Amino acid sequence: MSRTLGPLRVPAGPGRPVIARGSAAVALLALLVSLPACSRGPHHPDWVIHSALEVIGPPPAGGYRLVFPYIVGDFYGAPTTGDFVVPVSRTAAGFTLDLNRTQPALESELAATDFSLRFLTITPAKARIARLAPAALQPNGINPVGTVEWRDARTRRPLMLVYVDRPALIAGSLTRDGETIRYDIRVAHAGYVWIGGIEEGAHRMLYTVVPPPRHLVLTIATR
């Protein structure tokens, strides 16, 4: 079992990201989370996420730290879990997450699906979802330093990484002011899916499951 690193901290300006020394409580929590995740359940290779890291705009003064909480029961809104997901490895230009390790912690946080977009439905109704929603925060604070998005490095398409606990269909559409957005997300089995937007026409956007990107980048658009 490989060692799990602590929260990812990045200094201002050029240089390698460094891992700050966490408190004993945080280290203990990471250990307790990683141990059961290493020993329970099958290992899913596609739950190991390799991502580059890109800052768009001036580097945040004082640097920043990356955290990886989830939005449970919805695609959008504020995170509703702690940041128990931490990189298992990192370089100056990217990092790796192993979501197999923290699956028991995620399962303990899952709750009923309740979409903020009221036109969305999920079938079966008892299916539960959670979106991994990375954030870039002040090194010693809780304020965001920019907008964080997963992107396909080749197409630059924004992506969402969503866990669904069983086969499910998420669907719905809305037309307003001549613009239509449609969701048709078909999940064949429990696990993680990448969701992206596909233009169906000049004024129509479809959100659906897309193939995992061959090259993934986490972008931070600074303020």
LOTI-913137 format. One record per residue (C-alpha): residue number from 1; residue in one letter; x, y, z. Coordinates in steps of 0.02 Angstrom, whole numbers, m for minus. Layout:
N
  pos  code       x       y       z
  NUM     a       X       Y       Z
...
END
This chain:
223
  pos  code       x       y       z
    1     m       0       0       0
    2     s      78     165     m53
    3     r      84     313      62
    4     t     m48     448      42
    5     l      12     627      37
    6     g     m72     770     129
    7     p    m165     922      59
    8     l     m87     991    m100
    9     r     m14    1164     m72
   10     v      62    1270    m210
   11     p     173    1421    m177
   12     a     156    1585    m270
   13     g     253    1602    m432
   14     p     354    1466    m518
   15     g     416    1316    m423
   16     r     363    1144    m369
   17     p     204    1116    m268
   18     v     247    1072     m91
   19     i     151     975      40
   20     a     128    1072     200
   21     r     144     985     367
   22     g     m33     947     428
   23     s     m94     929     605
   24     a     m86     762     693
   25     a    m275     749     682
   26     v    m275     771     494
   27     a    m136     643     474
   28     l    m230     519     582
   29     l    m390     545     482
   30     a    m298     517     319
   31     l    m224     356     388
   32     l    m391     292     450
   33     v    m474     331     284
   34     s    m336     253     178
   35     l    m323      90     274
   36     p    m500      25     245
   37     a    m500      91      67
   38     c    m346     m13      30
   39     s    m419    m173     100
   40     r    m603    m171      52
   41     g    m684    m199    m116
   42     p    m612    m219    m291
   43     h    m485     m99    m361
   44     h    m551       3    m508
   45     p    m408      64    m620
   46     d    m520     201    m694
   47     w    m544     275    m520
   48     v    m360     324    m521
   49     i    m360     501    m590
   50     h    m201     574    m668
   51     s    m215     760    m699
   52     a    m106     902    m755
   53     l    m124    1069    m666
   54     e    m140    1238    m753
   55     v    m162    1414    m684
   56     i    m250    1533    m803
   57     g    m207    1711    m756
   58     p     m84    1782    m631
   59     p     m28    1661    m494
   60     p    m120    1695    m330
   61     a     m19    1802    m211
   62     g      43    1690     m73
   63     g       4    1530    m168
   64     y    m148    1418    m142
   65     r    m200    1246     m83
   66     l    m307    1120    m176
   67     v    m445    1027     m86
   68     f    m560     892    m156
   69     p    m732     889     m73
   70     y    m893     821    m149
   71     i   m1063     895    m188
   72     v   m1179     757    m129
   73     g   m1349     731    m211
   74     d   m1328     865    m345
   75     f   m1216     927    m484
   76     y   m1209    1108    m429
   77     g   m1193    1209    m270
   78     a   m1076    1216    m122
   79     p    m977    1061     m70
   80     t   m1061     959      66
   81     t    m920     844     124
   82     g    m749     867     200
   83     d    m594     858      91
   84     f    m547     679     134
   85     v    m481     649     m43
   86     v    m296     692     m53
   87     p    m167     662    m190
   88     v     m68     501    m178
   89     s      70     577    m284
   90     r     111     744    m362
   91     t     239     834    m469
   92     a     267    1016    m512
   93     a     143    1001    m655
   94     g       9     882    m592
   95     f     m54     753    m468
   96     t    m138     584    m450
   97     l    m294     541    m351
   98     d    m341     362    m306
   99     l    m528     366    m271
  100     n    m526     180    m227
  101     r    m444     228     m62
  102     t    m583     343      m4
  103     q    m734     247     m67
  104     p    m792     195     109
  105     a    m783     377     165
  106     l    m885     432      14
  107     e   m1016     298      40
  108     s   m1041     358     219
  109     e   m1080     532     153
  110     l   m1204     486      14
  111     a   m1381     554      33
  112     a   m1542     565     m66
  113     t   m1527     650    m236
  114     d   m1607     822    m235
  115     f   m1567     922    m392
  116     s   m1563    1111    m381
  117     l   m1612    1111    m565
  118     r   m1792    1058    m536
  119     f   m1818     996    m713
  120     l   m1693     855    m684
  121     t   m1751     682    m631
  122     i   m1657     524    m586
  123     t   m1718     347    m615
  124     p   m1723     248    m505
  125     a   m1769     381    m378
  126     k   m1662     299    m243
  127     a   m1501     317    m345
  128     r   m1373     426    m258
  129     i   m1241     536    m337
  130     a   m1091     641    m285
  131     r    m988     761    m390
  132     l    m803     780    m349
  133     a    m782     970    m344
  134     p    m600    1026    m324
  135     a    m570    1201    m255
  136     a    m417    1313    m243
  137     l    m414    1406     m77
  138     q    m302    1527      14
  139     p    m152    1438      91
  140     n    m212    1474     268
  141     g    m393    1521     238
  142     i    m557    1465     161
  143     n    m583    1594      24
  144     p    m568    1534    m157
  145     v    m427    1607    m260
  146     g    m507    1564    m426
  147     t    m628    1455    m523
  148     v    m578    1273    m538
  149     e    m631    1156    m679
  150     w    m581     987    m748
  151     r    m550     999    m935
  152     d    m505     883   m1077
  153     a    m330     946   m1116
  154     r    m353     918   m1303
  155     t    m528     990   m1333
  156     r    m530    1108   m1182
  157     r    m706    1046   m1146
  158     p    m758    1074    m963
  159     l    m799     911    m873
  160     m    m884     850    m715
  161     l    m828     693    m624
  162     v    m981     612    m543
  163     y   m1003     455    m440
  164     v   m1168     360    m460
  165     d   m1204     216    m341
  166     r   m1305     108    m463
  167     p   m1363     101    m645
  168     a   m1467     257    m674
  169     l   m1536     383    m797
  170     i   m1528     570    m763
  171     a   m1633     668    m885
  172     g   m1723     832    m913
  173     s   m1724     986   m1023
  174     l   m1760    1171   m1012
  175     t   m1789    1301   m1148
  176     r   m1777    1484   m1103
  177     d   m1753    1636   m1214
  178     g   m1725    1524   m1364
  179     e   m1585    1424   m1279
  180     t   m1610    1240   m1238
  181     i   m1508    1136   m1117
  182     r   m1539     950   m1108
  183     y   m1472     815    m992
  184     d   m1466     634   m1049
  185     i   m1346     545    m932
  186     r   m1354     356    m941
  187     v   m1249     262    m814
  188     a   m1229      76    m847
  189     h   m1156      25    m680
  190     a   m1104      97    m512
  191     g    m947     203    m521
  192     y    m877     365    m588
  193     v    m926     446    m753
  194     w    m862     599    m844
  195     i   m1000     718    m899
  196     g    m973     851   m1032
  197     g   m1072     971   m1138
  198     i   m1098     937   m1324
  199     e   m1170    1069   m1440
  200     e   m1321     997   m1532
  201     g   m1351    1157   m1629
  202     a   m1329    1344   m1621
  203     h   m1442    1358   m1468
  204     r   m1445    1182   m1397
  205     m   m1326    1103   m1272
  206     l   m1329     920   m1219
  207     y   m1248     861   m1057
  208     t   m1206     677   m1066
  209     v   m1077     544   m1021
  210     v    m917     566   m1122
  211     p    m765     451   m1137
  212     p    m632     479   m1004
  213     p    m508     606   m1073
  214     r    m341     536   m1127
  215     h    m260     692   m1055
  216     l    m344     781    m910
  217     v    m304     951    m839
  218     l    m369    1041    m686
  219     t    m378    1227    m726
  220     i    m380    1368    m599
  221     a    m440    1534    m672
  222     t    m376    1661    m547
  223     r    m472    1814    m492
END
